[in-house]
Amino acid sequence: MIDELVRAESAVATCADAAAWALSEHELIAALDATHRLQQRLASVQLAVVRELDGRGAAVARGASSTAVWLRHRLRLDISAARRLVGLAASIDAAPPAVRDALAGGLVSVEQARVIVDTAATVSGSAGAEVADKAVGVLVEWAGQFDPTLLRRMGTRILDHVAPDVADAAAAAALAAEAARAARDRHVTISEQTGGRLRLSGTLDAEAAALLRAVIDPLSAPSGPDDTRSAGQRRHDALGDVCRLALRAGELPENGGDPAQIVVTTSYDGLTRQLSAGALDIGLRLSPDTVRRLACDAAVLPAVLGGAGQVLDVGRQRRLITGPLRRALVLRDGGCAFPGCDRPPRWCAAHHVRHWADGGPTSLDNTVLLCGHHHRHVHQTDWVVRLGDDGHPEFVPPAWLDPDQVPRRNHYHRRT
């Protein structure tokens, strides 16, 4: 074997020195097919060698903790690639002879072989070894036409071709097993990071995934040609919008005896002078801009604090845009009033044209509906919001965007 591999290496080196530009297009395609077959055949040999070394414990005998760790050092692989190599070698070693022969003959790729082995194991468990052998033959034939992803997808219905009498029962059993795995593996992890940020990770089952996509996908679409957010940023903002809607619906369970809510504490003087940061009830700090934006559509609960910060007196809530005023605002604006936005009213907060902290009243003439994205945009940029002569909101763009600063309106929600 060593002598043959040396000769093969020499032949490959000769090909590497040859000028590919001198080949015709037909010859280039033939060379591509030949290199691919050779690559799969060499992979078959390498997997057999790795499996034998692993079975003999050669890596441990040389002081390594495992075959994967030894391969990482010997072949200069990262550890995940080394582990995949060991695992694949084991699965191919246990594969039906037809799969090993197909890989050695360059008829299937390593990834296609993995798919065939996995499918054969599933079929064997539900329909028996004889049916599994038939499935392997069909899949090897299909591998000449389909990539691993499509081959795996087609393999889920392989019994329709090789054993239609047991296909339905096997499919039901496989579906039940997949549902059980999904229920077992479902989780969401929330990890706190510096600056009050959270990192989300997890795995959703099919139902929860469908619900999330149904809600997030339409909300994370670009809001217009001027939307410069990345796809990840749009999904982030959409998740925030979903949480705001859930809070606004008022149907969440109580938390510690209080309704589910965000509680921000700030000083009145700092709020009016746009200088004061805010503190969440979970101890995190918010910037002055964020505090003022949240205060646009929130209940304000005045509190008198003593010198040491203790609460001496708490007043009543005021300035919350609800009831008839909210309904009138929805009837007038129809949704987010920012030009070109199609967000419906339920995704919008009420924005004070003249901020309440600056003496602006809570009235229909001083409020406008804005979605979460455009609410932040208005607070953080130089767009000017005002009501036109007909009582409908209009937006004056900053001079850098439109030197003439022609007022713009949202015509998406207009009924007349």
Residue, then its C-alpha position, 0 to 999 in steps of 0.5 A: m500500500i505504501d509503495e502504491l500511495v507513493r506512486a500516486e503522490s508522484a502522479v499527482a505532483t506531475c499533474a500539479d506541475a502541468a499547465a491547466w490553461a493548455l487543456s480544452e474545455h472538454e479536457l478540463i471537465a474530464a480532469l475535474d471529474a477525475t480529481h473528484r473520483l480520486q479524492q473520494r477514493l483517497a478518502s476511503v483509504q484514509l478512513a480505513v487507516v484512521r479506523e484501524l489506528d483507532g481500533r488498535g489504540a495507537a494514538v493512546a499508546r503514543g501518549a495522546s488522550s484520544t485518536a482525535v487529539w492525536l490526529r489534530h497534532r499529526l495532521r494539523l487539523d482543528i479538533s472538530a475536524a479531527r473528531r468528525l474524521v474519527g466518527l466518519a471512519a467508524s460509521i463507514d467501517a460499520a456501513p454495508p459493503a455496498v457503501r464501502d465499495a461505492l466510496a472506494g470506487g469513487l462513485v459516492s462522496v464522503e458526505q453522500a456515504r454518510v447520508i446513505v449510512d444514516t438512512a440505512a440505519t433508520v430503515s434497518g430499525s423500522a423495516g429490517a436488514e433486507v429492506a435496508d440493503k435494497a435502500v442502500g442500492v437505490l441510494v447509491e444509484w441516486a448519489g450519481q445525480f443528487d448532492p448530499t442535502l437532496l439525497r438525505r431529503m429523498g432518503t426520508r421517503i426511500l421506503d416508498h420505493v423499496a417497501p411501500d407496504v411498510a412505508d406509512a407505518a415507518a414514516a409515522a414512527a420516524l415522525a414520532a421519534e423526531a417529535a420526541r427528540a425535538a421535545r427533549d432538545r428544546h431550550v432557550t438560553i439567556s446569557e447576560q453580557t456586559g452593558g446590560r446586553l443579553r445573548l440568546s441561543g437555543t433550539l426550537d421545536a417545529e411548532a415554536a419555530a413556525l410561530l417565531r418565523a410567522v411573527i419575526d419574518p414580516l416584522s424584520a423586512p426592510s422598512g423602506p429604501d432608506d433602511t440601512r439595518s442589517a438582517g440581524q439588526r432587523r430581526h433584533d428590532a422585530l423581537g423587541d416589537v413582539c415583546r412590546l406588543a405582548l406587554r401592551a396586550g396586558e395578558l401576560p401573567e403578573n410578575g411579583g404581584d405587578p403587571a409585566q412591565i419595564v420600570v425605569t427610574t430617572s430624575y425629573d430635572g434630568l429628564t427635562r434637561q435631556l441629561s439624565a440616564g435611567a436605571l431599570d429595576i433589574g439594575l441596568r442603566l439606560s442612556p438619556d435618549t433611551v429614557r426619553r424615547l421610552a417615556c413617550d408612551a409610558a405611565v409616569l409615577p412621580a415619587v419624592l425621595g429623601g436624601a438617602g434615596q428612600v421613597l417618601d411619597v408616591g403620586r398617581q400615574r398620569r400621561l399614559i396614552t390609552g383609551p379614547l385618546r389612543r383610539a383617536l390616534v389610531l383612527r387618524d394615523g392608521g399605523c406608523a406615520f413615518p413616510g413609507c412605513d406599513r407597520p399596523p397600530r398594534w406595533c406602534a407607540a405614541h410619540h409626543v411631538r413636543h416631549w412631555a418633559d419639555g411641557g408638551p401636552t398629552s393630546l391628539d394634537n401633540t402625539v403621533l403613532l410610530c413603530g419601534h424602529h421609527h420611534r428610535h429613528v426620530h429620537q436619534t436623528d434630525w427628522v422633525v415631526r409636526l402636524g400639517d394644516d389638515g391635522h395629519p402628521e408630516f415629517v421634515p427630513p434633515a438637510w443632508l438628506d433633502p436640502d429643500q427639506v420638503p415635508r413628507r407624509n405616509h400615504y400607506h394608511r390613508r383611506t381617502 
